[in-house]
Amino acid sequence: MNRHEFFQTSLISSLMDGVYEDEMSIGELLSHGSFGIGTFNALDGEMIILDGQCFQLKGDGTTRPASMSQHTPYATVTNFVPSHRLEIARPLHRPDLSKLIDNLLPSANYMYALRISGHVDWVTTRTVVQQDKPYRPMVQATDGERVVRAEEIDGIFVGFRTPVYQQGISVPGCHVHFIDDTRTRGGHVVDFQIVTGAVEVCVGTDLRLRLPLTTEFERADLAPEDLAEQVARTEHAQG
């Protein structure tokens, strides 16, 4: 196994506390990696980066190319180099696929970038919508989000599987976004069933972390007692 770096701007705990703005541009972010996920300033949609192209996933389930001048308060990227591959030849619900991926990974102590491509029986997604100042904590901002369902669709899941010890830095466990092959629909993944396709895994051994130089970040509460509960609520909320 070779060393491989993931780059992350800001912290998930910062996002939980309502720090939704930073000066990191999409153009600068792409200089650190051509594959990844995140969000945009003011929580204006979810982000997915594939093959060096950044897409903005909107609250109604539609997508559009992001501009290089847009900014992100939180994102993780890498240059995807697959080291493990798993073929999908039968319908698999998300929990079942997750177990197969667990068995594929060499250790629970590394970071992993996941690229899952194929034909999906159905997928449900949700997407953060642009917030207004004063910004509310993320558990409030994501409460009641619309869940969008797509059926019989070809697409790609982009995500990261992060060790539990990175709680507060990243989303522990799996954090996954989806975009269809036509690049017109997508969002933060709630659940899915994939029929055929493949899972590719890129092992991350090094994390390069960039922190914002803003007053909001300086004043943020990054270690609340209920941080794990907050992250779980925002990650798994279903409207």
N, C-alpha and C positions, 0 to 999 in steps of 0.2 A: 504494500500500500504506500503510495506516494503522498507527500504533503500537498494540500490544496487549500487555498484561502477563500473564505466568504467575507464579504464586506457588508457592514450594516451601519446605517445612519440612525442615530438616536436609539431610544429604548421603548419597549412595549409598555413599561410602567409610566413613562412620560406621556405616551398616548392615552393611557388610562386616565391620567390626571387632567386631560384636556389641553395638552400642549400640541396644537394642531398646525403650527407654522414653523418653518425653518427656511434658511437660505440655500439649502441644497437643491440645485436645479436638476431637471431630468438629464440635461446634457452632461453635467458633471457626474451624476449617478451612473450613466452608461459608460463612463470612462473606467469604472471599477468592475463592470460585469455586464454580460449580454443576456443574462437569464435571472429572473427574480420576481418578487412580489412586494407590494407595499400599498401606500395610499397617497393622496395628494393633499396639499395645504387646504385647510378648512374641512378636511374629510370629504373632499369633493370627488367621491367615487373610489373604487378599488383599482389597484394597479397590477398589471401583468407585463412581464418583459420576456420576449421570446426572440431568439436569433438577433439580438441587438435592437429590436423594435419595441417601443413602449406603448401600451394601450391603456386607455382610461375606460373603466367599466362603470357604467352609470346605474342609478337606482332603478330604472325601468327595465334593466337587463340588457340594454344595448351597449355597444362599445364604439370607441373612436380612437384614432391615433393621437397620442399625447404630443404636445410640442416640447421642444428642447428647453423652452423658457419657463415651463411650468415648474413648480417646486413640490418637494415632498417633506413631510415631517417624520416619516418612518418608512424604511424600505430595507430589504436584504437582497443582495445580488451576488452572482459569481459567474465565472466562465465555465459553463457546464461541460464536464468531461466524464462521461459515464464509465463506471467500473463494474457495475453489476446490472444484469438484465433478467427480466422475468416475462415470459410470454403468457398472455391471457387467452385461453381457448374456450372458456365457459362463462356463463353469467356469474358475476360476483358483486354482492352488495358491499358497500364501503367497509363495514367491520370485517368481512371475510377477506377482502383484499388487503386490509391493514395487517391481518395476521400473517398472510403470506409474505408481505414485505418485511415484517419483523423477523421472519425466519431467514430472509435473504441477507439481512444486514449483519456485518461481522461483529458489531458491538453496540450496546445501547448508549455508550459513552461518547460517541462522535456525533457530529452534525451531518445531516444528509440533505442534499437537494434531490427532489423527486420530479421526474417528468413522466407522466402517464398519458399515453396517446391511444386512441382507438374509437370504437363505436359504442355509444352509450345508450342503453335502453331508456334511462331517464336520469335527469340531474336537477337538483333544486339548489338555487343560489340566492343570495341576498347581497345587498350593496349599501354601504354607507352613503348618505346624501349630504350635500354641502351644508355646513353649520354656520350660524351667525354668532357674532360676538355679543355678549361675553360667552365664551365656549363652556358648554356643560361637560362633566366627566363622560367618558366614553360609554359607560353602562347606561347613561341616560340618553346619549346621542343615538345609540343603536337600538333603543327600546322600540318595539313595534315596527321594525323594518319589514318591508314587503318581501315575501319569498316568491321567487319566480321559478316555474317548472318548465323544462324543455324535454321533449321526448324524441327518440330515434334520431340521434344527432352524433356527428363525428366531431371530435375535438381533442383538446389537450389540457390536462391538469398540470399546473405548475405549483410546486410547494416546497416546504422545508420541514424536516422532522428534527426537532431540537431536544436535547437531553433535559430532564427535569431540573438539573442543577443550574440551568440558565434561566430559571424563573425570574422575571423582572427585566431581563435583557431581551429575550425573545419570547415567542409563544411556545411554551413547553408542549411536546407532542407534535401533532401534524397541523400545519397551517397551509391551506391549499386554495388556490383560485383556479377558475376554469374559463376557457375561451374556445368557441367553436372554430372549425377549420375555415369558415368564411370570414372570421374575425369581426362578426357582427353581434354576437351574443356572449354573455359571460357574467361572472361575479364571484363572490366569496362562496366557497362550496359548503352547503349544509349537509347534503347526502346525495348518493348516486348509486346506480347499478350499471356496471360496465359489462359489455357482452364479449367483445374481442379486442385485442390490442396488446400493448407491451408497457412494462414498467422499466424505466431506466433510473439508476441511482448514481449520484456523484457524492463521494465521501468528502466531508470537510474536516480538516484537522486544525486549521488556523482561523481565528476570527479577528478581523480588523474592525474595530468599533470607533465610530466618529460621534462625538457628542455635540449638541447645538451650543452656540455661544449667544444665548438669548436670555433676557430677563425672566421670561416665562419658565424656561428650563431651570434656571438658577433657583427659582422659588417653588418649583414643583415638589410635591410629596411623592417620592419614588419608592417608598417602602411602607405603604399602608398595611395594616394587619390583615385585611381581607383581599390582598392583591390577587391571590390565586383564584378566589371566588369571582372577582371582577373580570379577570381574563377569561375564565370559563363561561361566564354569562355572555360576554361579548362574542366569544368564539362560537358558541353553540346556540345563541338566540335564534328563534325561528318565527319571529313576528308576533 
